[in-house]
Amino acid sequence: MMDLNIAQQIGGSSWRFLGIETPLPCCLHEYDTSVVAVKASKKSSRICKYWIDGNCAYGDQCWNRHSFVNVIKKDSPRPKRLVWWTAPPIMFVKINCDGAFTRCGNKAAAGGIVRDWKANFVYAFSSRLGKCCTALEAELWAIKIGVETAVSRVYGNLIVESDSYASIQLINMGVPQGHIFYDLVSSILEIGNKANHIVWNHVFRETNSTADGLAKHGLSLSSGVELFEFPPPFIWAPLCADEMGVIYSR
């Protein structure tokens, strides 16, 4: 098990895990710059000068959205993308949501985690869902519960992330009145309108693994929503990976 009291000084900043300050390496996303080429948009004047050198430690505070930078490795048949979890902008909270669905017994559950702009854990939830026929429906319920709990706690500036592209599309584009999920999507939008600012983002599953663990935990519940005011042990590993800035290649 990880010893959370061990700390080695590397550079001048730090990261937090379960509210504990531990040092942060000077570069969260080191890689071999000899085999990576960065393709930046010529239209943007906000190009991170540290990214090219492989020394950027600004994360989401950097104007260049690193999670969406395309990289090409030598001898690679297709472009690769580096992705990792990033904290929201200052004064925002980020809600990562995920749904779980198994056709065996039609079990469905939802889970999510809320963190602030300093990557501090705020709260998390797991929920066993009742009548739920598809994985997409479970994903939408996870988003609804996540936004509903955040609004009820008077968080006004929200970034909502899900690895379900279809769910985010339904929310951003809207659905016709005869759509099977019209009522559910409409209720999500109605709740979201109570926030001051809200953004709906699709993310890759690698950066949503903490929410995935909470959703899978929901399958073990009998009913209702379980709220966590402190990180439960079963999400410590992905939570730590998020805060360390672990990079995944797609």
C-alpha positions as CSV (number, residue, x, y, z in Angstrom):
1,M,0.0,0.0,0.0
2,M,1.2,3.5,-0.8
3,D,2.7,5.4,2.2
4,L,1.1,8.8,2.0
5,N,3.6,10.2,4.5
6,I,6.6,9.7,2.2
7,A,7.5,12.9,0.3
8,Q,10.6,13.6,-1.8
9,Q,11.3,17.2,-2.8
10,I,11.5,17.7,-6.6
11,G,11.0,21.2,-7.8
12,G,9.0,23.9,-6.1
13,S,5.4,22.9,-6.3
14,S,3.2,20.2,-4.9
15,W,0.2,18.0,-5.5
16,R,-2.6,16.9,-3.1
17,F,-3.8,13.4,-2.5
18,L,-6.7,13.0,0.1
19,G,-5.9,16.6,1.3
20,I,-2.2,15.8,1.9
21,E,0.5,18.0,0.4
22,T,3.2,16.1,-1.4
23,P,5.7,17.4,-3.9
24,L,5.0,17.5,-7.6
25,P,7.7,16.8,-10.2
26,C,8.8,19.8,-12.2
27,C,7.2,18.2,-15.2
28,L,4.0,16.1,-15.0
29,H,4.2,14.9,-18.5
30,E,7.7,14.1,-19.5
31,Y,8.3,12.2,-22.7
32,D,11.0,11.6,-25.2
33,T,11.0,14.8,-27.3
34,S,13.2,13.1,-29.9
35,V,10.3,10.9,-31.1
36,V,7.4,13.3,-30.6
37,A,6.3,16.1,-32.9
38,V,3.7,18.6,-31.8
39,K,1.2,19.9,-34.3
40,A,-0.1,23.3,-33.2
41,S,-2.8,25.4,-34.7
42,K,-1.5,28.4,-36.7
43,K,-4.6,30.3,-35.9
44,S,-3.8,30.3,-32.1
45,S,-1.6,32.9,-30.6
46,R,-1.7,31.1,-27.2
47,I,0.9,28.5,-27.8
48,C,2.6,27.1,-24.7
49,K,6.3,27.7,-25.2
50,Y,7.1,25.1,-22.5
51,W,5.2,22.3,-24.2
52,I,7.6,22.2,-27.1
53,D,10.5,21.7,-24.7
54,G,8.6,19.1,-22.7
55,N,8.7,21.2,-19.5
56,C,5.2,22.4,-19.0
57,A,3.9,22.1,-15.4
58,Y,0.9,24.4,-15.8
59,G,-1.7,21.8,-16.6
60,D,-5.1,23.3,-17.3
61,Q,-3.8,26.8,-16.3
62,C,-1.8,26.8,-19.5
63,W,-3.7,28.3,-22.4
64,N,-2.7,25.4,-24.7
65,R,-5.2,22.5,-24.2
66,H,-2.6,19.8,-23.8
67,S,-5.1,17.0,-23.6
68,F,-6.1,17.8,-27.2
69,V,-2.7,18.2,-28.7
70,N,-2.0,15.7,-31.5
71,V,1.3,14.0,-31.5
72,I,2.9,11.7,-34.1
73,K,5.5,9.1,-33.2
74,K,8.1,7.9,-35.6
75,D,7.1,4.8,-37.5
76,S,3.5,5.2,-36.2
77,P,0.8,4.4,-38.8
78,R,-1.6,6.9,-37.4
79,P,-1.5,10.0,-35.1
80,K,-1.6,9.5,-31.4
81,R,-3.2,11.6,-28.7
82,L,-1.9,12.1,-25.2
83,V,-4.7,12.6,-22.6
84,W,-4.8,13.1,-18.9
85,W,-7.2,14.5,-16.3
86,T,-7.0,18.2,-15.6
87,A,-8.5,20.3,-12.9
88,P,-11.2,22.9,-13.8
89,P,-10.5,26.6,-14.2
90,I,-10.4,28.7,-11.0
91,M,-13.8,29.0,-9.2
92,F,-15.2,26.0,-11.0
93,V,-15.8,22.5,-9.9
94,K,-15.5,19.5,-12.2
95,I,-18.0,16.6,-12.1
96,N,-16.7,13.4,-13.7
97,C,-19.7,11.0,-14.3
98,D,-20.0,7.4,-15.5
99,G,-22.6,4.8,-15.8
100,A,-22.4,1.0,-15.4
101,F,-24.7,-1.5,-17.0
102,T,-24.8,-5.3,-17.2
103,R,-27.2,-7.2,-19.3
104,C,-27.1,-10.0,-16.7
105,G,-30.2,-9.2,-14.7
106,N,-30.3,-5.7,-16.3
107,K,-28.3,-4.2,-13.5
108,A,-27.4,-0.5,-13.8
109,A,-25.6,2.0,-11.6
110,A,-24.1,5.5,-11.7
111,G,-21.1,7.1,-10.1
112,G,-19.3,10.4,-10.1
113,I,-16.7,12.6,-8.4
114,V,-16.5,16.3,-7.8
115,R,-13.2,18.1,-7.5
116,D,-12.3,21.8,-7.3
117,W,-9.9,23.9,-9.3
118,K,-7.0,22.9,-7.0
119,A,-7.8,19.2,-7.7
120,N,-9.1,18.8,-4.2
121,F,-11.7,16.1,-3.5
122,V,-15.1,17.7,-2.8
123,Y,-17.4,14.7,-2.7
124,A,-18.4,11.6,-4.7
125,F,-21.4,9.4,-5.2
126,S,-22.5,5.9,-6.2
127,S,-26.0,5.0,-7.0
128,R,-27.9,1.8,-7.9
129,L,-30.4,2.6,-10.6
130,G,-33.8,1.1,-10.8
131,K,-35.4,0.5,-14.2
132,C,-32.7,1.1,-16.7
133,C,-32.7,-0.6,-20.1
134,T,-29.5,0.6,-21.8
135,A,-25.9,1.7,-21.0
136,L,-26.7,5.1,-22.5
137,E,-29.6,5.6,-20.1
138,A,-27.2,4.8,-17.2
139,E,-24.8,7.4,-18.5
140,L,-27.5,10.0,-18.6
141,W,-28.6,9.2,-15.1
142,A,-25.1,9.5,-13.8
143,I,-24.9,13.0,-15.3
144,K,-28.3,14.0,-13.9
145,I,-27.3,12.8,-10.3
146,G,-24.0,14.6,-10.6
147,V,-25.4,17.9,-11.6
148,E,-28.4,17.6,-9.2
149,T,-26.2,17.0,-6.2
150,A,-23.8,19.8,-7.2
151,V,-26.6,22.3,-7.7
152,S,-28.2,21.3,-4.4
153,R,-24.9,22.1,-2.7
154,V,-24.9,25.6,-4.3
155,Y,-22.0,25.1,-6.7
156,G,-22.6,27.6,-9.4
157,N,-19.8,27.0,-11.9
158,L,-19.7,23.5,-13.3
159,I,-17.8,21.5,-15.8
160,V,-19.5,18.1,-16.4
161,E,-17.5,15.4,-18.0
162,S,-18.5,12.0,-19.3
163,D,-16.8,9.4,-21.5
164,S,-20.2,8.7,-23.2
165,Y,-20.0,10.7,-26.4
166,A,-23.7,10.0,-27.2
167,S,-24.8,11.4,-23.8
168,I,-22.9,14.6,-24.2
169,Q,-24.2,15.0,-27.8
170,L,-27.8,14.5,-26.6
171,I,-27.4,17.2,-24.0
172,N,-25.5,19.7,-26.2
173,M,-27.5,19.2,-29.3
174,G,-30.9,18.6,-27.7
175,V,-33.5,15.9,-28.5
176,P,-36.9,16.0,-30.2
177,Q,-40.0,15.6,-28.1
178,G,-40.6,12.1,-29.3
179,H,-37.1,10.8,-28.4
180,I,-36.9,7.9,-25.9
181,F,-34.7,10.0,-23.6
182,Y,-36.5,13.3,-24.1
183,D,-37.8,13.5,-20.5
184,L,-34.4,12.5,-19.0
185,V,-32.4,14.9,-21.1
186,S,-34.9,17.7,-20.5
187,S,-34.6,17.2,-16.7
188,I,-30.8,17.4,-17.0
189,L,-30.9,20.6,-18.9
190,E,-33.5,22.1,-16.5
191,I,-31.3,21.3,-13.5
192,G,-28.2,22.6,-15.3
193,N,-30.0,25.9,-16.0
194,K,-29.9,26.6,-12.2
195,A,-26.1,26.9,-12.4
196,N,-24.4,30.2,-13.2
197,H,-22.1,28.5,-15.8
198,I,-22.1,24.9,-17.0
199,V,-20.1,23.2,-19.6
200,W,-20.8,19.6,-20.9
201,N,-17.6,17.8,-22.1
202,H,-16.8,14.5,-23.6
203,V,-13.6,12.9,-22.3
204,F,-11.8,9.6,-23.0
205,R,-12.4,6.8,-20.6
206,E,-8.8,6.8,-19.4
207,T,-9.3,10.2,-17.8
208,N,-12.7,9.1,-16.3
209,S,-11.5,6.0,-14.4
210,T,-12.3,7.4,-11.0
211,A,-15.9,7.9,-11.9
212,D,-15.9,4.4,-13.5
213,G,-14.9,2.9,-10.1
214,L,-17.7,4.7,-8.4
215,A,-20.2,3.5,-10.9
216,K,-19.1,-0.1,-10.6
217,H,-19.4,0.2,-6.8
218,G,-23.0,1.3,-7.4
219,L,-23.8,-2.1,-8.8
220,S,-23.2,-3.6,-5.3
221,L,-25.7,-1.3,-3.7
222,S,-29.3,-2.4,-3.0
223,S,-30.8,1.0,-3.8
224,G,-30.5,4.7,-3.4
225,V,-27.5,7.1,-3.7
226,E,-24.5,6.7,-1.5
227,L,-22.5,10.0,-0.9
228,F,-18.9,10.0,0.1
229,E,-17.5,13.1,1.9
230,F,-14.0,11.5,1.9
231,P,-12.5,9.4,-0.9
232,P,-13.4,5.7,-0.4
233,P,-10.4,3.3,-0.6
234,F,-11.5,1.7,-3.9
235,I,-10.9,4.9,-5.8
236,W,-7.5,5.8,-4.2
237,A,-5.5,4.4,-7.1
238,P,-7.2,6.2,-10.0
239,L,-7.6,9.4,-7.9
240,C,-3.9,9.4,-7.3
241,A,-3.2,8.8,-11.0
242,D,-5.4,11.8,-11.9
243,E,-3.6,14.1,-9.4
244,M,-0.2,13.0,-10.5
245,G,-1.1,13.8,-14.1
246,V,-0.5,10.3,-15.4
247,I,-0.5,10.4,-19.3
248,Y,-2.4,7.9,-21.5
249,S,-1.7,7.4,-25.2
250,R,-4.6,6.9,-27.6
